[in-house]
Amino acid sequence: MTDIIHLLPDSIANQIAAGEVIQRPASVVKELVENSLDANAKHIHIIIKDAGRTLVQVIDDGKGMSMTDARMAFERHATSKIKTSEDLFALYTRGFRGEALASVAAIAHVELKTRRAEDEMGTWLKIAGSKVESQETIFCAVGTTISVKNIFFNVPARRKFLKSNETERRNIFTEIERIALVNPDIEFTVIENDVQTMHLPPANLRQRIVQMQGKGINQQLIEINEETTLAKIHGYVSTPQFARKGRANQFFFVNNRYIRHPFFHKAVMTAYEPLISATENPNYFIYFEVEPDTIDVNIHPTKTEVKFENERALWQILMVTVKESLGKFNAIPSIDFDTADAPDIPIFDPSKSTSMPKVNINPDYNPFQPSYGESTRISKPRLDWEQMYRGFENEGKPMSGSPDADATLFQSNESLVSPKHYQYKEKYILTSVKSGLMIIDQHRSHVRILFEKYLSQITNRKGISQRVLFPERIELTSSEASSLSEIQEDMEALGFEMSDLGNNSFAIQGIPSELQNVDAVALVRSMIDKNMETGSNIQEQMHEKLALSMADFTAIPAGKSLTEEEMLRMVDQLFACQSPNHTPDGKSIITVISDDEMENKLK
């Protein structure tokens, strides 16, 4: 019997390694830019074509490589920094020349041009699919230029699963944003399809945050700074009044590397607990500096998850640091005895007599005699709400079998009506049915109604816009601007009108005509956030999440008092929907407490 275990060829081994390190064009950008930073580059140019599918090129003015180093950099496990196993636990830098170049060269066409300051001539190297095609001596500037073309050209299955250009572009800018926030002294320039779309001159940390996030963030930044024997913690958090619902700009960095850390996020939120609601999120940019041997960065292939040796102690330090900074900058609101709208309380005058309040009583009132309105309602045909509800529950559609017919049925408040509705705790609508009590969540009900309305507008392109008197300006990050471009056409179908002011700033010139007294900037930002959280390439899914984000934002909240007419209209419209039982994201809208359940509770 022949042996069956054998070593993989380097070309296949490199492709397997590439699957761990290189997931998309953004991964290539990250690895190449980090290599440039480790080469002490001060100016880094990033050139992108077709969202990185066709070309990712990084040009730096770092120290460059010799001819031998240039060739060795593409070998597996090649490094300039590690000589012994102890060195693995003492790395402050991000990576090293050759850490990912072998993986990149395995799945793309790569060209490298590099020269050291002490050399008169440089090296030009061409590699495709891990095979060296040529190596020449050329004249070039000091530093390194790496061009990565046709990513995944030899792995069609991986190339097939790349997302849309806008999604891949957004991921590229997300990586650049993370790198630029820990290297404010480095100049970054991004050129996309021969157009410069980003330029970040050298700055201090606060200025770099403003460069990346827009001028509006400057007034909300509160500095944090604490140094202990375990770690140095510094950076900025936002004032509580700028906290917002949904996605916020939240960054943790350790030793100049971006990380995700839900445990530390909880520490920050604990510090904000008395100041913001549970649904709001503050912005923060927090930097840890610790001894490298106290963390493990290799628990995740992309090194975004880090295990700390002293996590619980650092949690306490971080929470207290943020809390103290909020207190120092008077973030905790003081008691304000505002008397502007207070009632006028008269001064007691003993010389004036006062009379006892009188109660007017109607002696002819009979509570058992129906009023005119009640007798009129009783004489009208009564709609069986329970039958309607069961029809939706069991069949998934209106009893009539025609959504349009049911929508017509409920257009008028003078149509078939249920008993008088009752609003409980300004959150639920209660109405009786034959077998018990039907409970409807008013906020969720309105979300379902608006979702189907907005989805229809997007699908049929029938949204009507109303121009705003004074256009509102919204400043976005590069990744947020990229996300906006994905959904802008659908937003226009809803009735939004927006113009590009340049530098990731936009003017909101029109909003859907049915919106009144809405914060247009917050609404647009919430729609962008929703798209970034649940990115999708399928048009139908994009339409649905856009309609849902707008419905969530504009639906009446719990706590709003409704009139009888408003409750009737809402219930009418809910049962005219295709799916009245649940919100688009699966939450229950309706429940029925049976008479038997109530009787059992009263035994």
N, C-alpha and C positions, 0 to 999 in steps of 0.2 A: 504494500500500500504506500502511495506517495505522500510526502508531507503536504499539509494544506495551509499552514501558516507561513506568511511571507511578509517582507517589508513593503510598504507602499512606495511607489515612485515619488520623487520630490514634487512633480507637477500635481499629482493627486493630493498629496499631503498638504501642499500649499493651498489648494482649493478648499480643503476641509478647514484649515486655519482661517482662510478668508471668510468662510461662513460664520465664524465666531466674531471676527473683528470688523469685517466690511459688510454691513447690512444694506447700505444704500449710499448714494452720492454724498450725503451729509457725513457719513463715517469717513470717507476719503478726505473730505475737507478738514475734519477734526484731526485726523492723524498727521496730515501734512503740515497744518498750521502749528500744531504742537511741536513737531520736529523743528520748524523754523524758530520757534521761541527758544527751544533748547540750544539752538545754534547761536543764541544771543542776537537775533535779528531785531532791528528797531523799526523797520518799515516792511510791512507785509502786504502784498497785492494778491487778491484772490479773484481769478477770472473764471466765470461760469458760462457754459453754453447749454441751452436746452435743459435747464435745471440739473446740470451735472451729468446727464446721460451721454452727451457728446464730448464734453470737456470739463475737467476740473484742473486748473493750473494755479500753482502757488509760487510766487516770486518773492524771495527774501534777500536781505543784505547781510545775512549771517556770515559765519566764519568759513563756510564752504568745506569741501572735502578733497582729499588727494585722489589720484587715479585709482589707487588700490582700495582706499576706503569707499569710493563710489561703487566699485564692483562688489565689495564685501557687504555693503549696506543691504543688498537684496538677497543675501543668503539667510536661511532660517536661523534664528537665535543669534543673529549678529548684533553686537552692542559695543558701545564705546565707554560704558559706565560700570558694568558689573564684572568683577574679576573673581570674587569669592562669594560664598552663600550669604555672608554677613552683609554684603552690599545690597542685597535684596530688601533689607529692612532699614536702609538708611538713604532712601531716594527722596529728594525734595523736588526733583524735576518731574515733568509730565510723562515723558517717554524717552526714547533714544533713537537715533538714526538707525533704521533697520528693524525697529520693533514691529512695524506693520507693513513696511515696504515690500517684503516678500509676499505677504497676503495680497496687497494691491496689485503687484506685478503678475500674480497668478490669474487674475480675472479681468485684466485690462491691457491696453497698449500704453506703455510708459516710456517717457523720454526724460532724461536727467541731464541738466547742464549745471556744472558746479566749478568754482575756482576759489582757492585760498588766497589771502592777501599776499603771502610770500611767494606764490607761484606766478610765473609769467603767462602760462597757458592753463586752460581748464580742460575738463573732461565732458564728452558728450556720449551718453549711453542710451541705447534703445533696447527695450525688453518687451516681449509679448507672450503672455501665457507662461511665464516663468523662464522663457528661453531668451538668452542674450542674442540679439540680432546683430548689434554692432557696438564698437567702442572706439571713439576717435578723440584726438587732441584738437581742441578748438580754442579760439580767443573768445572770452565772455567776461562779464562783469563779476566782481567779487560777490560771493553768495551762492545761492542755489535756486534753480528753477526746475520744478517738477511738473510735467504735464501728464495727466491721466485721461486717456481717451477711450471711448466706447466701453464703459464699465459693463461687466458681465457678458462680454461679446462671446465668450466660449461657455457660458452657463445660461442658456436661453431660459431655463425654468426660473432662475433668479431674476433675470431681466424682465420676464413677463409679469412678475408680481410687484414690480415697482409701482408706486401710486402715480397719480396725475402730476403733471409738471408743477402745478401750484402747491400741491402737498409736499413734493420733494424739495421745492424751493423754500417752503416754510421751515422744513427740517434743517436745511442748510443754514438759514439765518438763526435758527434756535441755537445751533452749535457755535456759530460765530459770536452770537450775543453772550453766551456763557464764557467763551474764551476772552472776549474783549473786556468783560467786567472784572476779570482778575489781572488784566494787563493794561491798566489805563495809560501807562507811559509809552505804549507801543502804538504806532500809527497803522491803521487798517484801512484798506481801500478795496471795495468790491465792485467789479465790473461784470454786468450780466448782458450777454448778447451784444457786446460792444457799447453798452451804455453804463456809465457809472451810477450805481444806485445807493452806495454808502461810502462815506468818508469820515473816519474818526481820527482827528488829530490827537497828538499826545495831550494828556490832561491828568488832573488828580482824580481820585476815586469819585467824589461827589459830581464833578464835571462829567466824568464818563457815564455815570448813571443818567444824568440829564441828557447827554448825547444820545443814549440808547433808548430812553423811555419818554423823552419829550420835556419841554420846558415846564409844563404844568406840575411835574413831580417835585421840582426844586423846593417849593414852599411847604411840602409835607414831610420832608426828611428830618428825622431826629437821629443824631449820632449816638452810637453805643460804643463803649470802649472799656474793657476790663482785662486785667492781666493777673493770672494766678500761676501757681506752680504746675497746674495741670494743662493749662492752655491760655492763649491770648485770644480774646474774642473782640472783634471790632466790626464796624459797618454802619448801616442805617436801617431804621424802621420808620414806618409812616405814622403820622398822627391819626388818632382814632376816627376823626371826622371824615377822613379820606378812605376809610375801609369801604369795600364794595361787595355786593353779592356776586357769587360766582367766582370765576378765575381771577387771581391777582398775580402781581409780579413778585414771586417768592423764590429766593435763591439762598442756598447754603453752599459754602466753599470750604474745603479743608486743604491747607497747604497749597493754595492756588489751584485746586481742582474742584469742579462742580460735583456735588453729591446730592442724592435724595435721602432724606432722613425723617420719616414720619414721627419718630419719637421726639426729636428736637423740635419739630413743627408744633407738637402738642405743648412743649414748654413755652413757645412764643404765644400760642393762643391762650394759655393759662394766664400769662401776664396781661393779656387784653380783655380777659373775661368780664371785669366790671365795667368796661368802657364801650364795648360793641356787642351787637346781638349775635346769637349763635349762627346766624346765616351769613354773616359778613366776614370778609377776609382782609387783613391788612397787607400792604406791601412790605417786604423786607429784603435786605441784602446783607447777609451775615457771613463773616469770615472767621474761620478757626485756624489758629496756628498751633500745632502740637508736634511733639517728637515723633518722627516717622515710625519708630518701633512700638508706639502705643496704638497704632491703627493697622487694620488689615484691609487693603484696597483691592484684593484679588478675589473677593467673594462674588463678583459679577463680571462678565466678560468685558463690559464697557467701563468698568470701574466707577459707576455712578452710585453704587451702594458700598458703604464703608462701615466696618465694625470698629468701635472705639473700645479701648481697654477700660476706661472710666466713664461709661455712658451715664450712669445715674448721677454721679457727682457733677458732670458737665451739664446735665439737664437742670439741676438746681442752680448752677452758676448762670446758665443762659437765662432762665426764667427771671431770676433776681436782677440780672443786668438789664434786661429789657424793661422790667417793671420800674427800676430806679430811674432809667432814662426817661420813661414816660412821665414820671413824677417830677423830675427836674425841669422838664420843659412845660410844666403846667398842663399836661395832657388830661389830668383828672379834672373834670368840670367842677367848678365851685357852685355853691348854692346862689342862685340869682333871684332875688325878690323883685320880680318885674311887676310893677304896679300900673303899667300902661293900660291893660285891659281889665283891671280888677274892678269889681262892682263898687259903687259908691255907698259906703256904710254911714248912715246919718248919726250925728252925735245925740246922745240921750238928753232930752230936755224935760225935767220933772214938772215944769209948770204946765205942760200940755197933757191933756187927757187922751187916753187911747181906748178904743172900743174892742170888744171881743169879736174875733172872726166869726162870720156866719156861713153856714152850709146850706145851699139851696137844694131842696128835695122835691121831686115830682111824686105826689101821692098817688097819681093814676098809673104809675109805671108797673107793668106786668112782665116779669122776666120770661114767662112761658109763652108770651104772645109774640110770634115772629114779626120782625120789622118788614117794611116794604121791600127792602133790598133782599132780605133772606127769602121771603115768599116768592119773589121773582126768580131767584136762583133755583129754588126747589122745583119750580114749574118747568125749568129748562131740562133738556136731556142731560144726564150725568155721565161723564166719561169714566170708564172703569180703568183707573190708573194701574191697578194691580195686573189686570189682563194685559195692558200695554207693556208693563215691566216684564211680565213672564214671557211675552212674545219676544222681546229683545233677548231675554236671558236664555230661552230655549232654542230659538231659531237664529239669533244673531242679526235679526232684521225686523222692521216694523210689521205689525200684524197684517196690514193691508198688502204687504209685499212690495210696495212702491214707495221709496224714500221721498220722491217728489210729491206723491199724493199726500203723505203725512205732513210734509213741510207746508203744503197748501192748507191742510186742515188746521195747522196751528198758527197761521199768519195773524189772525185777529184775536184780540183778547175777548171778543164777544162770542167766540166759538165755544165748543163743548168745554166745560170747566170742571175742575175737581172741587171738593169741599174747600172752605176758607183755609189758606196756608198759614202756618205759624213759624216764625223764625226763632230758633233757640240759640242763645248766647251769641247772636250775630255771626253764626258760623254754619248752622245747619237749617235746612228747610224741612219742616215736618208736615206730612199730609196723611190723612187716614185712607186706608184701602180696606177691602172687604175682610181680609184675614188679619189685619193688624195696623201697624204704623210704619209708613215709609219715611226713611231719613235720607236726605240728599245733601251732600257736601257742596255748599254754594261756590267755593273757589274752584274746586275740581270740575264742577258742572260747567262753569264759565270757561275754564281751560278747554274742555272738550268742544264746546260750542265755537269758540274762537279758532281753535286748531282747524276744524273742518272748514271754517270760513276762509282762513288765510291760505290753507292748502289749496282750496278751490281757486283763489285769486292767483296763486303762483302757477298752478297747472294751466289755467285758462288765460293767464296774462290779462286779468281784468281789474287789477288794483288801480284806484284813482288817487292821484297825488294832489296835495294842497301845498302851495308855496309858503314858506315861513317868511315873516316880515324881516327878521334879522337872521341870516344864516349863522349856524353854530359851527364852531371849529372843533375838530376832534384830532388829537395827536396820537399816533400809534407807534408801536415798535415795528421793526422790519418784519418780524414773523406775524404780527397782527395785521399789518398791511397786506401781506401775502394771503392771509386767511380771508380778508375782506374781498380781495379780487376773485376768490373762489365763489363767493355767494352774492356778489354785487348785482349780477344780472337778475337773480331771483328776488333780491331786495327791490330792484326797480319794478319788478312785476307786482310787488305789494304796494308800491306807491312812493318809495324812497327816491329822492333825487340827491346825488352826491357828486361833487367835483373834486378832482385831485389838485391840491395846492402845492405838491412837491414835498420832498423830504418827509414822506410818510404822514403828511397832514392832509386832512380832507374837510370840505365844507358841506354841511348838511343843509341843502337848500329847499327840500321838500320832504314831507312825511305823509303816510297814508291818511286820507281825508277823514276817516272815522276816528282817528286818535285826537283826543282833546287833553290839554294840560299834561302832556307827557314829557318826561326828560328825554329828549331825542338822543343826546349823547350817551346817556346810560343805556338806552334801549339798543342802540347800534353796537355799543361795546358788549352788551350781554349776548347779542346774536353772534358776534365774532368769537366770544369766549366759548359759546356752545359749539360752534363749528370746530374750534381748536381742540376741545375736549373729546369730541366724538367724530373725528374726521372720517369721511367716507368718499369713495369714488362713484358710488351708484347714485345716479341723478334722483331717483325716487326717494332714496333715503335722505339725500341732502335737502330735498324739498320738505320732507316731513320734519327733520330736526330744525329747519329754519322756521317753519310754521309753529312748531312747539315752543321754541325759544321766545317767539313774539307773543304767543298766547300766554305763556307763563308770566311774562313781564307785564302784560296789559290786563290780565284777568282781575276782577274785583278781589280784594283780599278778604281773608277771614277777619271779622270785626267790623264789617261795613253793614249798617242797618239798611234793610230793604223794605220798600212799600209792598202792599198787597199786589198792586199791579206789576211791580218789578219781579216779584216771586212767581206770579202767574206766567209772565213772559219768559222767564228763565226756564221754568219747567216745560212750557210749551216747546221752546227751542231745543231743550235737551232731548226730549223724546222724538224730535224731528231729525236728530243726528243718526248717523249710520251705526254708531256704537256708543249708546248712552251709559252703559254699565261701568266703563273704565276710562281713565284718562289715556292719552296716547302712550304714556310710559308705564301703563299697567296698574295704576292705583284705582281702588274702588271708588265709585261715585255714589252708588245707591245701595242701601240695605233695607231689609224689611224685618221688623220685630213682630212676630206673630202674636195673636191674642193669647195663644196657649203659653207662650214664653212669659208674657206679662202676668198672666194669672198664676203661673208657677212661682214667680218672684213675690207675689202678694200673699202667698199661703202662709 
